[in-house]
Amino acid sequence: MPLTPNITADICPQLYSEIIDVRSPAEYAEDHLPGAINLPVLSDQERAEVGTLYKQVSAFVARKKGAALVSKNLSYHLNHHFADHPKGYHPLIYCWRGGQRSQSMALVLTQVGWRTTLLKGGYKTYRTYVREQLEQVPYHFSYRVLCGLTGTAKTEILQRLAQAQVQVLDLEGLANHRGSLLGAAATSAQPSQKQFESDLLSALQTFDTAHPVWIEAESNKIGERFVPKALWDQMQSAPCVEVQAPISSRVDWLVTHYEHFTHNSALLKDKLNLLRRSYSKAQLQHWYNLIDEQQWPAFVQSLLEEHYDPAYRRSMKRQYTHIQQQHQLPDLSATSLKQLASKLATVNINIDSSLQ
């Protein structure tokens, strides 16, 4: 009796030696199961070629060409990736919807003698799982929101909390964006919305529901990525801790941490040009002049006072109205940040409801 792969509809990565995404590199790059590796049975170009044959010639010709390409690529993977795998190797394999691409690899690996499992419905099953989980899982936790004007080192404080084994959900890290006009990463793009949601769910699933999760005050859109509604609802209703610092310290902090803009004035001006509908030509020209003169502290302070701080106060009135603690820092030195993180870590279970 011929050997056949197992089939499952459950997403349990820990049961397998490896998770293999056999879709094309472009499909994999958009989103994939956490921890999955990409061993495509068709490259992006090959997939397009087969699709063109299917539409313009016939299904038979397309399948024949596809079979030849898949066989070539499977041979390569067997001679390279799978060459040293032991007999007890047990992979989970998936493609777009559990069709011919994943079945072709699973059949070959099974015939070799490995216990192989196919994800029923493929990536579409996983994507449905992510959407359903993100409608439920955020409600399993309590949250503490860290608020503060731009430049109050909120991300640094959260990183110190995480180092102290406090649960922290880094939305800006997951979205690869600092959540503001100038928040785009200097060298890499944001993940797709699907990948952002996959990574978000994966992060939530590592947390203990018995303890709160700290999170930075964000809008429901971080760059071009949207926070799922269930999490956004929880963030808006959560108790907030506000960090405050002198504007001079905030200016110094931002000049130091946004150096990629001070080294690229043209890019900075392009970003500011997005504000042309909100500010007068005179205001924009004033900022452009400060950039041309490389008066970075003056530029940053003006941008804070005219744009960021008013926008923060408006958003707080709309979105985060449950401030329960305020902490005034004398500066944003490592010592001050460490002391505040230590203080927050000791009260992360129960924040007193009175304003402190």
C-alpha positions in Angstrom: 0.0 0.0 0.0 1.6 3.4 -1.0 2.6 5.8 1.7 0.6 9.0 1.9 1.1 12.2 3.9 -0.9 13.0 7.0 -3.4 15.8 6.8 -4.3 18.3 9.6 -6.3 21.5 10.0 -4.7 22.3 13.4 -2.0 25.0 13.7 0.4 23.4 16.2 3.9 24.3 15.1 5.5 22.7 18.2 4.5 19.2 16.9 6.8 19.4 13.9 10.5 19.3 13.1 10.0 22.1 10.6 7.3 24.1 8.9 7.8 24.4 5.1 6.1 27.0 3.0 6.4 25.8 -0.6 4.9 28.9 -2.2 6.8 31.4 -4.3 9.2 33.8 -2.5 6.9 36.7 -3.1 3.9 34.9 -1.5 6.1 33.9 1.4 7.4 37.5 1.9 3.9 38.8 2.2 3.1 36.5 5.1 3.7 33.1 6.4 3.3 30.9 9.4 5.6 31.9 12.3 8.9 30.1 12.0 8.2 28.7 8.5 11.0 28.4 6.1 10.5 29.0 2.3 11.4 26.1 0.0 9.5 27.1 -3.2 8.5 24.4 -5.7 8.0 27.3 -8.2 9.9 30.6 -8.2 8.0 33.8 -8.8 8.9 33.8 -12.5 8.1 30.1 -12.9 4.7 30.6 -11.2 3.9 33.4 -13.5 5.0 31.3 -16.5 2.7 28.4 -15.6 -0.2 30.8 -14.9 0.2 32.4 -18.3 0.2 29.0 -20.0 -2.9 28.0 -18.1 -4.8 31.1 -19.3 -3.5 31.4 -22.8 -2.9 27.8 -23.9 -4.5 25.1 -21.8 -4.6 23.5 -18.4 -2.8 20.4 -19.7 0.1 22.3 -21.1 0.4 24.3 -17.9 0.4 21.2 -15.7 3.0 19.5 -17.9 5.3 22.6 -17.7 4.6 22.9 -14.0 5.4 19.3 -13.3 8.8 19.7 -15.0 9.6 22.8 -13.0 8.4 21.3 -9.7 10.5 18.2 -10.3 13.6 20.3 -10.9 13.1 22.3 -7.8 12.3 19.3 -5.6 15.5 17.7 -6.8 17.4 20.8 -5.7 15.8 20.9 -2.3 16.5 17.1 -1.7 20.1 17.5 -2.6 20.6 20.6 -0.4 18.1 21.3 2.3 17.0 17.7 3.1 20.4 16.0 2.5 21.3 15.6 6.1 17.9 15.2 7.7 17.5 12.1 10.0 14.9 9.4 9.6 12.8 10.9 12.4 12.3 14.2 10.6 8.6 15.3 10.6 7.7 18.4 8.6 4.5 20.3 8.2 4.1 21.5 4.6 1.7 24.0 3.1 1.0 26.1 0.0 -1.7 28.6 -0.9 -4.7 26.3 -0.3 -3.3 22.8 0.2 -3.2 22.0 -3.5 -0.7 20.5 -5.9 2.4 22.5 -4.8 2.4 21.3 -1.2 1.1 17.8 -2.2 4.0 17.4 -4.6 6.7 17.9 -2.0 4.8 16.0 0.7 4.4 13.0 -1.6 8.2 12.9 -2.4 9.2 13.3 1.2 6.8 10.6 2.3 8.1 8.2 -0.2 11.6 8.9 1.1 10.4 7.6 4.4 9.8 10.8 6.4 6.6 11.3 8.4 5.1 14.2 6.5 1.9 16.3 7.3 0.0 18.6 5.0 -1.9 21.6 6.4 -5.4 21.2 5.1 -6.5 24.3 3.2 -2.9 25.6 3.2 -2.1 29.2 4.0 -5.8 30.2 3.7 -6.5 28.0 6.7 -3.8 29.7 8.7 -5.0 33.2 7.6 -8.5 32.4 8.8 -7.1 31.2 12.1 -5.2 34.5 12.5 -8.2 36.6 11.9 -10.4 34.6 14.2 -7.8 34.6 17.0 -7.2 38.4 16.7 -10.9 38.9 17.4 -10.6 36.9 20.6 -7.1 36.8 22.1 -6.7 40.5 22.9 -9.6 40.3 25.3 -7.8 37.7 27.4 -5.3 40.2 28.8 -5.3 43.4 30.8 -3.2 46.2 29.5 -1.2 49.2 30.8 -0.6 52.0 28.3 2.5 54.1 28.5 1.7 57.7 27.3 3.8 60.7 26.8 4.6 63.5 24.4 6.9 62.8 21.5 10.5 62.4 22.6 9.9 61.2 26.1 11.7 57.9 25.5 8.6 55.7 25.8 10.1 53.0 23.6 13.3 52.9 25.7 11.3 52.7 28.9 9.3 49.7 27.5 12.5 48.0 26.5 13.8 48.3 30.0 10.5 46.9 31.3 10.9 43.9 29.0 14.4 43.4 30.2 13.0 43.2 33.7 10.7 40.3 32.6 7.6 42.5 32.4 5.3 41.6 29.5 5.6 44.3 26.8 3.8 44.3 23.4 6.1 46.3 21.0 3.6 47.5 18.3 6.1 49.8 16.8 8.7 47.1 16.5 6.2 44.7 15.0 5.1 47.4 12.5 8.6 48.6 11.9 7.5 52.1 12.3 7.6 54.7 15.1 4.0 55.7 14.6 4.4 59.3 13.5 5.1 61.5 10.5 8.8 60.8 10.7 8.4 57.3 12.1 9.4 55.2 9.0 12.5 53.0 9.5 15.6 54.3 7.9 16.6 51.1 6.0 13.7 48.7 5.8 10.0 48.8 4.8 7.0 47.9 6.9 5.8 44.3 6.9 2.5 43.6 5.0 -0.7 44.0 7.0 -1.0 40.2 7.0 2.5 39.7 8.3 2.0 42.4 11.0 -1.1 40.5 12.2 0.7 37.2 12.2 3.6 38.6 14.2 1.1 40.4 16.6 -0.8 37.2 17.3 2.4 35.2 17.8 3.6 37.8 20.3 0.3 37.8 22.2 0.4 34.0 22.4 3.6 34.1 24.4 2.1 36.2 27.2 0.6 35.0 30.5 -3.0 36.1 31.0 -2.4 36.4 34.7 -0.2 39.4 34.2 -0.8 42.7 32.4 0.7 43.7 29.1 2.4 47.0 28.8 2.0 48.8 25.5 2.8 52.2 24.1 0.0 54.7 23.3 -0.5 54.5 19.6 -3.2 55.5 17.1 -5.1 52.6 15.4 -2.8 53.1 12.4 1.0 52.7 12.8 2.5 54.0 9.5 0.4 52.0 7.0 -0.5 49.1 9.4 -3.8 48.9 11.2 -4.1 47.7 14.8 -6.8 45.0 15.0 -10.1 46.3 16.4 -10.2 44.0 19.4 -6.8 45.2 20.6 -7.5 48.8 19.8 -10.7 48.7 21.9 -8.7 47.3 24.8 -6.0 49.9 24.5 -8.4 52.8 24.6 -10.1 51.5 27.8 -6.9 50.6 29.6 -5.3 52.6 32.5 -2.5 54.9 31.3 0.8 56.0 32.8 2.1 59.2 31.5 5.8 60.1 31.4 6.8 63.8 31.3 10.2 65.4 30.6 11.5 68.9 29.9 11.3 69.9 26.3 15.1 70.5 26.2 15.6 66.8 27.1 13.1 65.7 24.5 14.8 67.8 21.8 18.2 66.3 22.7 16.7 62.8 22.6 15.1 63.2 19.2 18.1 64.8 17.6 20.2 61.8 18.8 17.7 59.1 17.8 16.6 60.5 14.4 20.1 61.1 12.9 19.1 59.5 9.6 17.0 62.6 8.9 19.7 65.0 9.8 21.9 63.2 7.3 19.2 63.4 4.5 17.6 66.8 4.4 15.8 66.1 1.1 14.0 63.2 2.7 13.1 65.2 5.7 11.6 68.0 3.6 9.6 65.4 1.6 8.1 64.2 4.8 7.2 67.7 6.0 5.6 68.4 2.6 2.9 66.0 3.7 1.8 68.6 6.2 1.2 71.3 3.6 -2.6 71.1 4.0 -2.4 71.6 7.7 0.2 74.4 8.0 0.8 77.7 6.2 3.5 78.1 3.6 5.3 80.4 6.0 5.4 77.8 8.7 6.7 75.1 6.3 9.3 77.5 4.9 10.4 78.3 8.5 11.1 74.6 9.0 12.8 74.3 5.6 15.1 77.2 6.5 16.1 75.6 9.9 16.8 72.4 8.0 19.0 74.2 5.4 20.9 75.9 8.2 21.2 72.6 10.1 19.8 74.2 13.2 18.6 70.8 14.4 17.6 71.6 18.1 15.7 74.7 17.0 14.0 72.7 14.2 13.0 69.9 16.5 11.7 72.2 19.2 9.6 74.1 16.7 8.2 70.9 15.2 7.3 69.6 18.7 5.6 72.8 19.8 3.7 73.5 16.5 2.9 70.0 15.4 3.6 67.0 17.6 2.5 68.3 21.0 -0.8 69.7 19.9 -1.6 66.5 18.0 -0.7 64.4 21.1 -3.0 66.5 23.3 -5.9 66.1 20.8 -5.4 62.4 20.5 -5.3 61.9 24.3 -8.6 63.7 24.7 -10.2 61.3 22.1 -8.4 58.0 22.7 -6.7 57.7 26.1 -8.7 59.3 28.9 -7.7 57.0 31.8 -4.5 58.5 33.0 -3.8 57.1 36.5 -0.2 58.0 37.0 2.1 60.7 35.9 5.8 60.6 36.3 7.9 63.8 35.8 11.5 63.0 34.8 14.2 65.6 35.4 15.9 64.4 32.2 16.1 61.4 29.9 19.4 60.1 31.1 20.0 56.4 31.4 19.8 56.7 35.2 16.4 58.4 35.1 15.0 55.9 32.6 16.3 53.0 34.7 14.7 54.4 37.8 11.3 54.9 36.2 11.3 51.4 34.6 12.2 49.9 38.0 9.3 51.8 39.6 6.8 50.7 36.9 8.0 47.1 37.1 7.1 46.9 40.8 3.6 48.2 40.2 2.8 46.5 36.9 0.1 44.2 38.5 -2.1 46.8 40.1 -2.0 50.4 39.2 -3.7 52.6 41.8 -6.8 54.3 40.4 -5.9 57.6 41.9 -3.7 60.1 40.1 -0.2 60.1 41.5 
